[in-house]
Amino acid sequence: MLTGFARAFQTPDLRKKLLFTLGIVVLYRIGAHIPVPGVSYENVQACMDEAKTNQGLFGLVNMFSGGALLQITIFALGIMPYITASIILQLLVVVIPRLEALKKEGQSGQAKITQYTRYLTIALAILQATGLVATARSGSLFPQCQVADQIVPNQSIFTTIVMVLTMTAGTAVIMWLGELVTDRGIGNGMSMIMFVSIAAGFPGALWAIKKQGKLADGWIEFGAVILCGLAMVALVVFVEQAQRRIPVQYAKRMIGRRSYGGTSTYIPLKVNQAGVIPVIFASSLLYIPALVANFSGSQAGWRQWIEANFVAGDSPIYIVTYFVMIVFFAFFYVAISFNPEEVADNMKKYGGFIPGIRAGRPTAEYLSYVLNRITWPGSLYLGLIALVPTVALIMFNAQQDFPFGGTSILIIVGVGLETVKQIESQLQQRNYEGFLR
């Protein structure tokens, strides 16, 4: 691995891409520590020290922003508006015929969909920034802090507008930085920003677990968490690399005096075809009941029931609901992202067939059958991985500081694998042995 990095830096083009990516990462982390105008930095830090393990409703967004959300910086919203916009556009492509037609147009259509994604990202950023500012002004961002209502000392309309515009502009800058990394750096820029945001919280979270521990001054708990994290990484790498390869044979065709086709290939169906999307969907929806209860101001029995079962995250109702929703969204996302009938039609159009399966409808039914079979273990795996923070909450009393959550591990490992593969391919193009050897 170290030899591979050395070879990568010895290659001029690859060295420029790596240094450019590192420079963008440094800029992003600097922006994640610059406070928004109108915010009292001293009061924010005081509340952060008092409620370090109680991130409440904003835990997921705070993780994707690298801790910038609760500090109310210019990059407070992080990459979350773009992720939400991308997911919404993917769902709308299936529902709206115009978007589906754009997707089939190739690169020009995809560029148009990307433009729509940018517009929707800005709109969502304005909404989320407005909600964050309103929450900070009311003191609900840190409900247990004594100076929570003094985080925004000047609550005039002008100050509020400046704060919303600053955070929206920060989201636009993050989106621009991500596209720069995609075009001129290594890997996918948005994924790299998510990777950096999540990894930035690991050292502090691990040290907090060590400080909370009671056995051998916290070192036993610290070591147990490290071993648990390594086991999870190994499991995620194994499942993310697992795939079912459907063999495809293309018949020979004579065009003039030349023959075409006659080749063999395969359709790779991943065990975890949906990636981390089901976990994000389920997490986002489970925040809605707690969000409604938090802003309702009611003291009725329904609010107490929601706070008891959907805020802490360690109740049986929450665990079962979370697991079932992840399994459901795994099947749902696979159903809208992979169309067996379209794949079967394309194979038939170019003379391809699966050995032993007739072309056309029987091929589509076979692909659907195989996809459903492998989605079951993939969805159960996602559900079990996502429940790790809940187990940590009970076993280590780690609360929100437990670093090896399901979503974070899935993103960290997934982005790491893709980045390594890209470096590997570029090294092989330059006649090196490779990155992993």
For each residue, the residues with C-beta under 8 A, 3 or more apart:
1: 4 5 435 436
2: 5 6
3: 6 7
4: 1 7 8 423 424 427 434 435 436 437
5: 1 2 8 9
6: 2 3 9 10
7: 3 4 10 11 427 432 435
8: 4 5 11 14 15 18 423 426 427 435
9: 5 6 14 15 18
10: 6 7 15
11: 7 8 14 15 426 427 430
12: 15 16
13: 16 17 426
14: 8 9 11 17 18 186 423 426 427 430
15: 8 9 10 11 12 18 19
16: 12 13 19 20
17: 13 14 20 21 184 185 186
18: 8 9 14 15 21 22 185 186
19: 15 16 22 23
20: 16 17 23 24 180 181 184 185
21: 17 18 24 25 181 185 186 187 192
22: 18 19 25 26
23: 19 20 26 27
24: 20 21 27 28 177 180 181 185 189 192
25: 21 22 28 29 192 196
26: 22 23 29 30
27: 23 24 30 31 177
28: 24 25 31 32 75 174 177 193 196
29: 25 26 32 33 66 196 200
30: 26 27 33 34
31: 27 28 34 68 73 74 75 170 173 174
32: 28 29 65 66 67 68 71 73 75 197 200
33: 29 30 68 71 73
34: 30 31 73 74 75
35: 39 41 44 71 72 73 74
36: 39 72 73 74 76 163 166 167
37: 159 162 163 166
38: 152 153 154 159 160 162 163
39: 35 36 44 72 136 151 152 163
40: 43 44 150 151 152 153
41: 35 44 45
42: 45 46
43: 40 46 47 147 148 150 151
44: 35 39 40 41 47 48 70 71 72 151
45: 41 42 48 49 71
46: 42 43 49 50 145 147
47: 43 44 50 51 141 142 145 147 148 151
48: 44 45 51 52 70 71 142
49: 45 46 52
50: 46 47 142 144 145 146
51: 47 48 54 55 142 144 145
52: 48 49 208 401
53: 208 398 399 400 401
54: 51 144 399 400
55: 51 58 59 62 70 400
56: 59 143 290 294 311
57: 287 290 291 294 311
58: 55 61 62 69 70 141
59: 55 56 62 63 400
60: 63 64 80 280 283 284 287 407
61: 58 64 65 69 77 78 80 128
62: 55 58 59 65 67 68 69 70
63: 59 60 66 197 198 201 405 407 408
64: 60 61 78 79 80 83 194 197 198
65: 32 61 62 68 69 75 76 77 78 79 80 197
66: 29 32 63 75 78 196 197 198 200 201
67: 32 62 70 71 200 201 204
68: 31 32 33 62 65 71 73 75 76 78 197
69: 58 61 62 65 72 76 77 78 132
70: 44 48 55 58 62 67 141 142
71: 32 33 35 44 45 48 67 68 76
72: 35 36 39 44 69 76 132 136 141 151
73: 31 32 33 34 35 36 68 76 170
74: 31 34 35 36 166 167 169 170
75: 28 31 32 34 65 66 68 78 170 171 173 174
76: 36 65 68 69 71 72 73 129 132 167 170
77: 61 65 69 80 81 125 128 129 132 167 168 170 171
78: 61 64 65 66 68 69 75 171 174 193 197
79: 64 65 82 83 174 175 178 190 193 194 197
80: 60 61 64 65 77 83 84 128
81: 77 84 85 121 122 124 125 128 171
82: 79 85 86 117 121 171 174 175 178 190
83: 64 79 80 86 87 190 194 280
84: 80 81 87 88 121 124 284
85: 81 82 88 89 117 118 120 121 124
86: 82 83 89 90 117
87: 83 84 90 91 277 280 281
88: 84 85 91 92 120
89: 85 86 92 93 99 113 116 117 120
90: 86 87 93 94 336 337
91: 87 88 94 95 336
92: 88 89 95 96 99
93: 89 90 96 99 100 102 103 113
94: 90 91 100 336
95: 91 92 99
96: 92 93 99 100
97: 100 101
98: 101 102
99: 89 92 93 95 96 102 103 113 116
100: 93 94 96 97 103 104
101: 97 98 104 105 109
102: 93 98 99 105 109 110 112 113
103: 93 99 100 109 110 113
104: 100 101 109
105: 101 102 108 109 110
106: 109 110
107: 110 111
108: 105 111 112
109: 101 102 103 104 105 106 112 113
110: 102 103 105 106 107 113 114
111: 107 108 114 115
112: 102 108 109 115 116
113: 89 93 99 102 103 109 110 116 117
114: 110 111 117 118
115: 111 112 118 119
116: 89 99 112 113 119 120
117: 82 85 86 89 113 114 120 121
118: 85 114 115 121 122 175
119: 115 116 122 123
120: 85 88 89 116 117 123 124
121: 81 82 84 85 117 118 124 125 171 172 175
122: 81 118 119 125 126 168 171 172
123: 119 120 126 127
124: 81 84 85 120 121 127 128
125: 77 81 121 122 128 129 167 168 171 172
126: 122 123 129 130 164 168
127: 123 124 130 131
128: 61 77 80 81 124 125 131 132 167
129: 76 77 125 126 132 133 163 164 167 168 171
130: 126 127 133 134 164
131: 127 128 134 135
132: 69 72 76 77 128 129 135 136 141 167
133: 129 130 136 137 152 160 163 164 167
134: 130 131 137 138
135: 131 132 138 140 141
136: 39 72 132 133 139 141 151 152
137: 133 134 151 152 155 160
138: 134 135 149
139: 136 142 143 145 148 149 151
140: 135 143 148 294 295
141: 47 58 70 72 132 135 136 148 151
142: 47 48 50 51 70 139 145 148 151
143: 56 139 140 148
144: 50 51 54 148
145: 46 47 50 51 139 142 148
146: 50
147: 43 46 47 150 151
148: 43 47 139 140 141 142 143 144 145 151
149: 138 139
150: 40 43 147 153
151: 39 40 43 44 47 72 136 137 139 141 142 147 148
152: 38 39 40 133 136 137 155 159 163
153: 38 40 150
154: 38 159
155: 137 152 159 160
156: 159 160
157: 160 161
158: 161 162
159: 37 38 152 154 155 156 162 163
160: 38 133 137 155 156 157 163 164
161: 157 158 164 165
162: 37 38 158 159 165 166
163: 36 37 38 39 129 133 152 159 160 166 167
164: 126 129 130 133 160 161 167 168
165: 161 162 168 169
166: 36 37 74 162 163 169 170
167: 36 74 76 77 125 128 129 132 133 163 164 170 171
168: 77 122 125 126 129 164 165 171 172
169: 74 165 166 172 173
170: 31 73 74 75 76 77 166 167 173 174
171: 75 77 78 81 82 121 122 125 129 167 168 174 175
172: 121 122 125 168 169 175 176
173: 31 75 169 170 176 177
174: 28 31 75 78 79 82 170 171 177 178 193
175: 79 82 118 121 171 172 178 179 190
176: 172 173 179 180
177: 24 27 28 173 174 180 181 189 193
178: 79 82 174 175 181 182 188 189 190 192 193
179: 175 176 182 183 189
180: 20 24 176 177 183 184 185 189
181: 20 21 24 177 178 184 185 186 187 188 189 192 193
182: 178 179 185 187 188 189 190
183: 179 180 189
184: 17 20 180 181
185: 17 18 20 21 24 180 181 182 189 192
186: 14 17 18 21 181 192 419 422 423
187: 21 181 182 191 192 415 418 419 422
188: 178 181 182 191 192 415 418
189: 24 177 178 179 180 181 182 183 185 192 193
190: 79 82 83 175 178 182 193 194
191: 187 188 194 195 411 414 415 418
192: 21 24 25 178 181 185 186 187 188 189 195 196 415 419
193: 28 78 79 174 177 178 181 189 190 196 197
194: 64 79 83 190 191 197 198 411 415
195: 191 192 198 199 411 412 415 416
196: 25 28 29 66 192 193 199 200
197: 32 63 64 65 66 68 78 79 193 194 200 201
198: 63 64 66 194 195 201 202 408 411 412
199: 195 196 202 412
200: 29 32 66 67 196 197
201: 63 66 67 197 198 204 205 403
202: 198 199 205 206 403
203: 206 207
204: 67 201 207 208 401
205: 201 202 208 209 401 402 403
206: 202 203 209 210 222 225 226 403
207: 203 204 210 211
208: 52 53 204 205 211 212 401
209: 205 206 212 213 218 221 222 225 396 398 401 402 403
210: 206 207 213 218 219 221 222
211: 207 208 218
212: 208 209 218 221 396 397 398 401
213: 209 210 216 217 218 219 220 221 222 396
214: 218 221
215: 218 219 220 221
216: 213 219 220
217: 213
218: 209 210 211 212 213 214 215 221 222
219: 210 213 215 216 222 223
220: 213 215 216 223 224
221: 209 210 212 213 214 215 218 224 225 396
222: 206 209 210 213 218 219 225 226
223: 219 220 226 227
224: 220 221 227 228 396
225: 206 209 221 222 228 229 392 396 398 402 403 404
226: 206 222 223 229 230
227: 223 224 230 231
228: 224 225 231 232 388 392 404
229: 225 226 232 233 403 404 409
230: 226 227 233 234
231: 227 228 234 235
232: 228 229 235 236 385 388 404 409
233: 229 230 236 237 409 412 413
234: 230 231 237 238
235: 231 232 238 239 381 385
236: 232 233 239 240 385 409 410 413 414
237: 233 234 240 241 413 417
238: 234 235 241 242
239: 235 236 242 271 272 378 381
240: 236 237 270 272 410 413 414 417
241: 237 238 417
242: 238 239 270 271 272
243: 268 269 270 271
244: 268 269 271 370 374
245: 266 267 268 269
246: 266 267 269 354 367 370
247: 264 265 266 354 355
248: 264 265 266 267 347 352 353 354
249: 263 264 352 353 354 355
250: 261 262 263 264 265 350 351 352 353
251: 261 262 351 352 353
252: 259 260 261 262
253: 259 260 261 351
254: 257 258 259 260
255: 258 259 260
256:
257: 254
258: 254 255
259: 252 253 254 255 262
260: 252 253 254 255
261: 250 251 252 253 351
262: 250 251 252 259
263: 249 250
264: 247 248 249 250
265: 247 248 250
266: 245 246 247 248
267: 245 246 248 343 367
268: 243 244 245
269: 243 244 245 246 273 338 367 370 371 374
270: 240 242 243 273 374 378
271: 239 242 243 244 374 377 378 381
272: 239 240 242 275 378 381 382
273: 269 270 334 337 338 371 374 375 378
274: 277 278 329 330 333 334 337 375 378 379 382
275: 272 410 414
276: 279 280 382 407 410 411 414
277: 87 274 280 281 329 333
278: 274 281 282 325 326 327 328 329 330 332 333 379 382
279: 276 282 283 326 382 385 386 406 407 410
280: 60 83 87 276 277 283 284 407
281: 87 277 278 284 285 325 329 333
282: 278 279 285 286 322 325 326 329 386
283: 60 279 280 286 287 322 386 407
284: 60 84 280 281 287 288
285: 281 282 288 325
286: 282 283 289 290 310 318 321 322 325
287: 57 60 283 284 290 291
288: 284 285 291 292
289: 286 292 293 306 310
290: 56 57 286 287 293 294 306 307 310 311
291: 57 287 288 294 295
292: 288 289 295 296 306
293: 289 290 296 298 302 303 306 307 310 311
294: 56 57 140 290 291
295: 140 291 292
296: 292 293 303
297:
298: 293 302 303
299: 303 304
300: 303 304
301: 304 305
302: 293 298 305 306
303: 293 296 298 299 300 306 307
304: 299 300 301 307 308
305: 301 302 308 309
306: 289 290 292 293 302 303 309 310 311
307: 290 293 303 304 310 311 312
308: 304 305 311 312 315
309: 305 306 315 317 318
310: 286 289 290 293 306 307 313 315 317 318
311: 56 57 290 293 306 307 308
312: 307 308 315 318 393
313: 310 318 389 390 393
314: 318 319 390 393 394
315: 308 309 310 312 318 319
316: 319 320
317: 309 310 320 321
318: 286 309 310 312 313 314 315 321 322 390
319: 314 315 316 322 323 387 390
320: 316 317 323 324
321: 286 317 318 324 325
322: 282 283 286 318 319 325 326 383 386 387 390
323: 319 320 326 327 383 386 387
324: 320 321 327 328
325: 278 281 282 285 286 321 322 328 329
326: 278 279 282 322 323 329 330 379 382 383 386
327: 278 323 324 330 331 379 380 382 383
328: 278 324 325 331 332
329: 274 277 278 281 282 325 326 332 333
330: 274 278 326 327 333 334 375 378 379 382
331: 327 328 334 335 372 375 379
332: 278 328 329 335 336
333: 274 277 278 281 329 330 336 337
334: 273 274 330 331 337 338 371 375
335: 331 332 338
336: 90 91 94 332 333
337: 90 273 274 333 334
338: 269 273 334 335 343 371
339: 342 343
340: 343 344 363 364 365 367 368 371
341: 344 345 361 364
342: 339 345 346
343: 267 338 339 340 346 347 363 364 367
344: 340 341 347 348 359 360 361 363 364 367
345: 341 342 348 349 360
346: 342 343 349 350 352
347: 248 343 344 350 352 353 354 359 363
348: 344 345 351 352 353 359 360 363
349: 345 346
350: 250 346 347
351: 250 251 253 261 348
352: 248 249 250 251 346 347 348 359
353: 248 249 250 251 347 348 357 358 359 363
354: 246 247 248 249 347 357 363 366
355: 247 249
356:
357: 353 354 362 363 366
358: 353 362 363
359: 344 347 348 352 353 362 363
360: 344 345 348 363 364
361: 341 344 364 365
362: 357 358 359 365 366
363: 340 343 344 347 348 353 354 357 358 359 360 366 367
364: 340 341 343 344 360 361 367 368
365: 340 361 362 368 369
366: 354 357 362 363 369 370
367: 246 267 269 340 343 344 363 364 370 371
368: 340 364 365 371 372
369: 365 366 372 373
370: 244 246 269 366 367 373 374
371: 269 273 334 338 340 367 368 374 375
372: 331 368 369 375 376
373: 369 370 376
374: 244 269 270 271 273 370 371 377 378
375: 273 274 330 331 334 371 372 378 379
376: 372 373 379 380
377: 271 374 380 381
378: 239 270 271 272 273 274 330 374 375 381 382
379: 274 278 326 327 330 331 375 376 382 383
380: 327 376 377 383 384
381: 235 239 271 272 377 378 384 385
382: 272 274 276 278 279 326 327 330 378 379 385 386 406 410
383: 322 323 326 327 379 380 386 387
384: 380 381 387 388
385: 232 235 236 279 381 382 388 406 409 410
386: 279 282 283 322 323 326 382 383 389 405 406 407
387: 319 322 323 383 384 390 391 406
388: 228 232 384 385 391 392 402 404 405 406 409
389: 313 386 392 393 398 400 402 405 406
390: 313 314 318 319 322 387 393 394
391: 387 388 394 395
392: 225 228 388 389 395 396 398 402 404
393: 312 313 314 389 390 396 397 398 399 402
394: 314 390 391 397
395: 391 392 398
396: 209 212 213 221 224 225 392 393 402
397: 212 393 394
398: 53 209 212 225 389 392 393 395 401 402
399: 53 54 393 402
400: 53 54 55 59 389
401: 52 53 204 205 208 209 212 398
402: 205 209 225 388 389 392 393 396 398 399 405
403: 201 202 205 206 209 225 229 408
404: 225 228 229 232 388 392 408 409
405: 63 386 388 389 402 408 409
406: 279 382 385 386 387 388 389 409 410
407: 60 63 276 279 280 283 386 410 411
408: 63 198 403 404 405 411 412
409: 229 232 233 236 385 388 404 405 406 412 413
410: 236 240 275 276 279 382 385 406 407 413 414
411: 191 194 195 198 276 407 408 414 415
412: 195 198 199 233 408 409 415 416
413: 233 236 237 240 409 410 416 417
414: 191 236 240 275 276 410 411 417 418
415: 187 188 191 192 194 195 411 412 418 419
416: 195 412 413 419 420
417: 237 240 241 413 414 420 421
418: 187 188 191 414 415 421 422
419: 186 187 192 415 416 422 423
420: 416 417 423 424 435 436
421: 417 418 424 425
422: 186 187 418 419 425 426
423: 4 8 14 186 419 420 426 427 435
424: 4 420 421 427 428 434 435 436
425: 421 422 428 429
426: 8 11 13 14 422 423 429 430
427: 4 7 8 11 14 423 424 430 432 433 434 435
428: 424 425 431 432 434
429: 425 426
430: 11 14 426 427
431: 428
432: 7 427 428
433: 427 437
434: 4 424 427 428 437
435: 1 4 7 8 420 423 424 427
436: 1 4 420 424
437: 4 433 434
